[in-house]
Each structure stands twice: as structure tokens, then as C-alpha cells.
């Protein structure tokens, strides 16, 4: 998106009263929730400082840590790829998925950055976002307005209109619960018919190759475990030295989103497996038979070390 287009979009919403009301409601709720979390769990502030220190270390060692993480992913039975550009990421994911598939995606700003959903749709796949906010953005053919809350620009009334018009489900503009129930009902079938699930990751541990994902909706667990193929698209700056560091990142992100303690934290290390017969480990049990991790550079290696570098 060019600078002129950004300016046009900014100007277009300045007079949008519904947009402004949505931001007001979301901001007030977020500030209240974060303050309550930090009041109840004051130790999170020190954990956040620790994460900041780890992130500074990551910047100075980024190429080394990414190489270590890729080796660890492969050692755990997964496949690791380094995409230098968004185009390379699209091509890698497209070669894994092919065409004519049902694909479910959890919220991933890296996948959004690389245009993964649109590219897979152009190959003839049926692709659905499963995070509620991302699904609403998909239904309106828009773009996420925030990395954590992609539909922050929507009021409950506008979300209800989308569900009625795009999913054909009659819901009240007064009831958020009805909107959530409609999305759950629509997506349930998609989860279990999907051929491929695509996620991001809150952090990747270089020492083990473990992907750490934090959530509250439960969609990431379904996306990453129900389909036979799991693809994770992860920015290179999500790599941290250890699994302990990765847990800290996930907990801090949950806290400062006002959603603490998080409902779910998952650690994924390789495809599903079993060793129940003669203690011989066999890949592909109840979960995915394949795990592919695409590390996205897209300028991050070059930016690392810049004085204005800041990673979430």
C-alpha cells in the first residue's frame, strides 16, 4: 500500500462515526482490562522487562538464532524454509497446498503481510480465517486494523450486519454472544473438512524448534491439529533463544492484550507422533502428518540493529 493510499484511507474514516465509536469502545475496554491484569499480577511487569532484554539479544544474534531454529525444526520431524520476501513465502506455501483444497487459517500477521490467503484463493482453494476478528475482516473484504484486534474498527452492530449478509445467519445487533455462536457454527464444519491448517506463532524457541502459540478462542488448536498438514508462517524476529523465553513472550503478549491468564497455550514440536508400540516413534497419529515452518524475512534481517527497531 502506497503513502497516498494510506492518506486516503485515513481521511475516509475521520468522518465515519461508527468507526470512531468502535475505536472508543475497544480502547476503553482494553485499557481497563490491561490495568486490571497488571494490578492482579504485578510480577508480569518484571516478566515484560525480561522479554525486552531477550528481544534486544535476539536483534544482535538474529541470523544465528534463525539458523538454529531451522535445524531444530528439521530435527523434530518438521520442514523448515526461509522466505526472503513475501513472494517467496507465497510460493513456498502454494507449493505445499496446491489447489482444490479447503484451508483454515488462524490469525497471522505474517501471512497477512505476505498475502497468503489471497494467493491460495487465486490457486483455486477455499480459504477461511477462523479468528473471529479476522473472519469479520475477510467477510467485509477489508484489512485488519490491529495486530491483536483485527476488527477493532467494528461495532457489534456492524459485525452483526456482516454475519447476516455474508453468512446468512440472523443475529441481533445487540448480542455479541449471538455473533460468536454464528461464527462457531459456520466454522465447525470447515475445521474438520480442511486439508491444510495455517497458523503463525507468538514465538519460536531456537533451542528446540518449538512453536509457542497463545489464544483464547480455541481456533488455533483446531487449525493446528485437525487438518493433516500444518503450515506455520513466522516472522524471523519471533525466534528467541529458549523455550522458556518463548513462554515468557506468550504470557506477556496475553497480559498486555488484557486477556490473562490466557485460555490456551500450545507448544508444537514436529508432526503428531506415537511411540506406543514397541516404543518405536511413528509420525502422523491423530494430529497432522506434516509440519512446515516458513520463516519470513521480508526485510527484517536488514532492519535488525537499526536504532528504531522494535519487535512485539
VENQUI-V258224 format. One record per residue. RES is the residue in one letter. SS is DSSP state (A for helix, B for strand, O for the rest). OMEGA is omega as a letter, one per 40 degrees, with the letter a starting at -180 (* if undefined). D_LAST is the distance of its C-alpha to the last C-alpha in Angstrom with 2 decimals. Layout:
res->RES ss->SS omega->OMEGA d_last->D_LAST
res->RES ss->SS omega->OMEGA d_last->D_LAST
//
This chain:
res->X ss->O omega->a d_last->21.76
res->X ss->O omega->a d_last->23.65
res->X ss->A omega->a d_last->23.49
res->X ss->A omega->i d_last->26.71
res->X ss->A omega->i d_last->25.51
res->X ss->A omega->i d_last->22.43
res->X ss->A omega->i d_last->24.92
res->X ss->A omega->a d_last->27.27
res->X ss->A omega->i d_last->24.76
res->X ss->A omega->a d_last->23.76
res->X ss->A omega->a d_last->27.47
res->X ss->A omega->a d_last->28.33
res->X ss->A omega->a d_last->26.34
res->X ss->A omega->i d_last->27.38
res->X ss->O omega->a d_last->30.61
res->X ss->O omega->a d_last->29.39
res->X ss->A omega->i d_last->30.20
res->X ss->A omega->i d_last->28.87
res->X ss->A omega->a d_last->25.44
res->X ss->A omega->i d_last->25.44
res->X ss->A omega->i d_last->26.64
res->X ss->A omega->i d_last->23.90
res->X ss->A omega->i d_last->21.19
res->X ss->A omega->a d_last->23.28
res->X ss->A omega->a d_last->23.63
res->X ss->A omega->a d_last->19.98
res->X ss->A omega->a d_last->18.85
res->X ss->A omega->a d_last->21.63
res->X ss->A omega->a d_last->20.92
res->X ss->A omega->i d_last->17.20
res->X ss->A omega->a d_last->18.00
res->X ss->A omega->a d_last->20.87
res->X ss->A omega->a d_last->19.12
res->X ss->A omega->i d_last->16.26
res->X ss->A omega->i d_last->19.02
res->X ss->A omega->i d_last->21.17
res->X ss->A omega->a d_last->18.71
res->X ss->A omega->i d_last->18.14
res->X ss->A omega->a d_last->21.90
res->X ss->A omega->a d_last->22.85
res->X ss->O omega->a d_last->20.49
res->X ss->O omega->i d_last->20.19
res->X ss->A omega->i d_last->19.24
res->X ss->A omega->i d_last->15.67
res->X ss->A omega->i d_last->15.22
res->X ss->A omega->i d_last->16.27
res->X ss->A omega->i d_last->14.11
res->X ss->A omega->i d_last->10.99
res->X ss->A omega->i d_last->12.67
res->X ss->A omega->i d_last->13.25
res->X ss->A omega->i d_last->9.72
res->X ss->A omega->i d_last->9.20
res->X ss->A omega->i d_last->12.43
res->X ss->A omega->a d_last->11.65
res->X ss->A omega->i d_last->8.74
res->X ss->A omega->i d_last->11.44
res->X ss->A omega->a d_last->13.89
res->X ss->A omega->a d_last->12.12
res->X ss->A omega->a d_last->12.26
res->X ss->A omega->a d_last->15.94
res->X ss->A omega->a d_last->16.75
res->X ss->A omega->a d_last->14.77
res->X ss->A omega->a d_last->18.00
res->X ss->A omega->a d_last->19.68
res->X ss->A omega->i d_last->17.07
res->X ss->A omega->i d_last->16.87
res->X ss->A omega->i d_last->20.68
res->X ss->A omega->i d_last->20.89
res->X ss->A omega->a d_last->18.73
res->X ss->A omega->i d_last->20.93
res->X ss->A omega->a d_last->24.04
res->X ss->A omega->i d_last->23.03
res->X ss->A omega->a d_last->22.41
res->X ss->A omega->i d_last->25.86
res->X ss->A omega->i d_last->27.45
res->X ss->O omega->i d_last->26.43
res->X ss->O omega->i d_last->28.24
res->X ss->O omega->i d_last->25.49
res->X ss->B omega->a d_last->25.29
res->X ss->B omega->a d_last->22.53
res->X ss->B omega->i d_last->22.14
res->X ss->B omega->i d_last->20.38
res->X ss->B omega->a d_last->20.14
res->X ss->O omega->a d_last->20.15
res->X ss->O omega->i d_last->20.02
res->X ss->A omega->i d_last->19.47
res->X ss->A omega->i d_last->23.25
res->X ss->A omega->i d_last->23.38
res->X ss->A omega->i d_last->20.90
res->X ss->A omega->a d_last->23.17
res->X ss->A omega->i d_last->26.22
res->X ss->A omega->a d_last->25.08
res->X ss->A omega->i d_last->24.19
res->X ss->A omega->i d_last->27.37
res->X ss->A omega->i d_last->29.50
res->X ss->A omega->a d_last->28.44
res->X ss->A omega->a d_last->28.91
res->X ss->O omega->a d_last->31.98
res->X ss->O omega->i d_last->33.56
res->X ss->O omega->a d_last->35.13
res->X ss->O omega->i d_last->32.51
res->X ss->B omega->a d_last->30.80
res->X ss->B omega->i d_last->27.02
res->X ss->B omega->a d_last->24.65
res->X ss->B omega->i d_last->20.90
res->X ss->O omega->a d_last->18.14
res->X ss->O omega->i d_last->15.19
res->X ss->O omega->i d_last->13.33
res->X ss->A omega->i d_last->11.63
res->X ss->A omega->i d_last->12.58
res->X ss->A omega->i d_last->16.09
res->X ss->A omega->i d_last->16.11
res->X ss->A omega->a d_last->15.21
res->X ss->A omega->i d_last->18.01
res->X ss->O omega->a d_last->20.43
res->X ss->A omega->a d_last->21.20
res->X ss->A omega->a d_last->22.87
res->X ss->A omega->i d_last->25.06
res->X ss->A omega->i d_last->26.09
res->X ss->A omega->i d_last->27.10
res->X ss->A omega->i d_last->29.03
res->X ss->A omega->i d_last->30.82
res->X ss->O omega->i d_last->31.98
res->X ss->O omega->i d_last->33.66
res->X ss->O omega->i d_last->31.29
res->X ss->B omega->a d_last->30.72
res->X ss->B omega->a d_last->26.98
res->X ss->B omega->i d_last->25.49
res->X ss->B omega->a d_last->22.10
res->X ss->O omega->i d_last->22.23
res->X ss->O omega->a d_last->19.40
res->X ss->A omega->a d_last->21.50
res->X ss->A omega->i d_last->19.42
res->X ss->A omega->i d_last->19.11
res->X ss->A omega->i d_last->22.83
res->X ss->A omega->i d_last->23.78
res->X ss->A omega->i d_last->22.04
res->X ss->A omega->a d_last->23.89
res->X ss->A omega->i d_last->27.10
res->X ss->O omega->a d_last->26.94
res->X ss->O omega->a d_last->26.19
res->X ss->O omega->i d_last->23.29
res->X ss->O omega->i d_last->19.62
res->X ss->O omega->a d_last->16.67
res->X ss->O omega->a d_last->16.08
res->X ss->O omega->a d_last->12.61
res->X ss->O omega->a d_last->9.81
res->X ss->O omega->a d_last->10.75
res->X ss->O omega->a d_last->14.29
res->X ss->O omega->a d_last->15.68
res->X ss->O omega->a d_last->19.13
res->X ss->O omega->a d_last->18.40
res->X ss->O omega->a d_last->21.15
res->X ss->O omega->i d_last->23.75
res->X ss->O omega->i d_last->26.15
res->X ss->A omega->a d_last->27.84
res->X ss->A omega->i d_last->30.86
res->X ss->A omega->i d_last->29.29
res->X ss->A omega->i d_last->27.60
res->X ss->A omega->i d_last->31.06
res->X ss->A omega->i d_last->32.68
res->X ss->A omega->a d_last->30.49
res->X ss->A omega->i d_last->31.30
res->X ss->A omega->a d_last->34.97
res->X ss->A omega->a d_last->35.18
res->X ss->A omega->a d_last->33.09
res->X ss->A omega->i d_last->33.59
res->X ss->O omega->a d_last->37.01
res->X ss->O omega->a d_last->36.33
res->X ss->O omega->i d_last->37.86
res->X ss->O omega->i d_last->35.47
res->X ss->O omega->i d_last->35.75
res->X ss->O omega->a d_last->33.58
res->X ss->O omega->a d_last->33.71
res->X ss->O omega->i d_last->32.39
res->X ss->A omega->a d_last->28.75
res->X ss->A omega->i d_last->30.14
res->X ss->A omega->i d_last->32.32
res->X ss->A omega->i d_last->29.53
res->X ss->A omega->a d_last->27.56
res->X ss->A omega->i d_last->30.86
res->X ss->A omega->i d_last->31.64
res->X ss->A omega->i d_last->28.36
res->X ss->A omega->a d_last->28.92
res->X ss->A omega->a d_last->32.49
res->X ss->A omega->a d_last->31.70
res->X ss->A omega->a d_last->28.99
res->X ss->A omega->a d_last->30.85
res->X ss->A omega->a d_last->33.22
res->X ss->A omega->a d_last->30.57
res->X ss->A omega->a d_last->28.74
res->X ss->A omega->i d_last->31.97
res->X ss->A omega->a d_last->33.38
res->X ss->O omega->i d_last->30.33
res->X ss->O omega->a d_last->30.81
res->X ss->B omega->i d_last->27.15
res->X ss->B omega->a d_last->23.87
res->X ss->B omega->i d_last->20.56
res->X ss->B omega->i d_last->17.17
res->X ss->O omega->i d_last->13.63
res->X ss->O omega->i d_last->12.01
res->X ss->O omega->i d_last->9.18
res->X ss->B omega->i d_last->10.07
res->X ss->B omega->a d_last->13.23
res->X ss->B omega->a d_last->15.48
res->X ss->O omega->a d_last->17.28
res->X ss->O omega->a d_last->20.31
res->X ss->O omega->a d_last->21.17
res->X ss->O omega->a d_last->19.41
res->X ss->O omega->i d_last->18.47
res->X ss->B omega->i d_last->16.01
res->X ss->B omega->a d_last->14.44
res->X ss->B omega->a d_last->14.08
res->X ss->B omega->a d_last->13.97
res->X ss->B omega->i d_last->15.94
res->X ss->O omega->a d_last->18.75
res->X ss->O omega->a d_last->20.84
res->X ss->O omega->a d_last->22.06
res->X ss->A omega->a d_last->21.80
res->X ss->A omega->i d_last->19.43
res->X ss->A omega->i d_last->22.08
res->X ss->A omega->i d_last->24.74
res->X ss->A omega->a d_last->23.06
res->X ss->A omega->a d_last->22.39
res->X ss->A omega->a d_last->25.79
res->X ss->O omega->a d_last->28.46
res->X ss->O omega->a d_last->28.75
res->X ss->O omega->i d_last->30.30
res->X ss->B omega->i d_last->27.60
res->X ss->B omega->i d_last->23.83
res->X ss->B omega->i d_last->21.54
res->X ss->B omega->i d_last->17.81
res->X ss->B omega->a d_last->15.96
res->X ss->B omega->i d_last->12.84
res->X ss->B omega->a d_last->10.93
res->X ss->A omega->a d_last->12.05
res->X ss->A omega->i d_last->8.83
res->X ss->A omega->i d_last->8.33
res->X ss->B omega->i d_last->11.49
res->X ss->B omega->a d_last->12.02
res->X ss->O omega->a d_last->15.60
res->X ss->O omega->i d_last->16.89
res->X ss->A omega->i d_last->17.07
res->X ss->A omega->i d_last->16.95
res->X ss->A omega->a d_last->13.58
res->X ss->A omega->i d_last->12.37
res->X ss->A omega->i d_last->13.99
res->X ss->A omega->i d_last->12.38
res->X ss->A omega->a d_last->8.80
res->X ss->A omega->a d_last->10.44
res->X ss->A omega->i d_last->12.41
res->X ss->A omega->i d_last->9.97
res->X ss->A omega->i d_last->8.05
res->X ss->A omega->a d_last->11.69
res->X ss->A omega->a d_last->12.89
res->X ss->O omega->i d_last->10.81
res->X ss->O omega->a d_last->11.77
res->X ss->O omega->a d_last->15.24
res->X ss->O omega->a d_last->16.14
res->X ss->O omega->e d_last->17.08
res->X ss->O omega->i d_last->18.63
res->X ss->O omega->a d_last->17.40
res->X ss->O omega->a d_last->20.42
res->X ss->B omega->i d_last->19.53
res->X ss->B omega->a d_last->17.61
res->X ss->B omega->i d_last->18.82
res->X ss->B omega->a d_last->19.09
res->X ss->B omega->a d_last->20.59
res->X ss->O omega->i d_last->22.43
res->X ss->O omega->i d_last->24.88
res->X ss->O omega->i d_last->27.17
res->X ss->O omega->a d_last->29.12
res->X ss->B omega->i d_last->32.07
res->X ss->B omega->i d_last->35.08
res->X ss->O omega->a d_last->37.32
res->X ss->O omega->i d_last->39.87
res->X ss->O omega->i d_last->42.83
res->X ss->O omega->i d_last->44.13
res->X ss->O omega->i d_last->40.62
res->X ss->O omega->a d_last->39.96
res->X ss->O omega->a d_last->36.37
res->X ss->B omega->i d_last->36.37
res->X ss->B omega->i d_last->33.35
res->X ss->O omega->i d_last->33.11
res->X ss->O omega->a d_last->34.08
res->X ss->O omega->a d_last->33.07
res->X ss->O omega->a d_last->29.57
res->X ss->O omega->i d_last->28.59
res->X ss->O omega->a d_last->30.86
res->X ss->B omega->i d_last->28.27
res->X ss->B omega->i d_last->24.60
res->X ss->B omega->i d_last->23.10
res->X ss->B omega->a d_last->19.63
res->X ss->B omega->i d_last->18.75
res->X ss->B omega->a d_last->16.19
res->X ss->B omega->i d_last->15.25
res->X ss->O omega->i d_last->15.34
res->X ss->O omega->i d_last->16.23
res->X ss->O omega->a d_last->15.95
res->X ss->A omega->i d_last->12.96
res->X ss->A omega->a d_last->15.54
res->X ss->A omega->a d_last->17.26
res->X ss->A omega->a d_last->14.36
res->X ss->O omega->a d_last->13.34
res->X ss->O omega->i d_last->14.97
res->X ss->O omega->a d_last->15.28
res->X ss->O omega->a d_last->15.28
res->X ss->O omega->a d_last->12.96
res->X ss->O omega->i d_last->10.27
res->X ss->O omega->a d_last->6.78
res->X ss->O omega->i d_last->3.78
res->X ss->O omega->* d_last->0.00
//
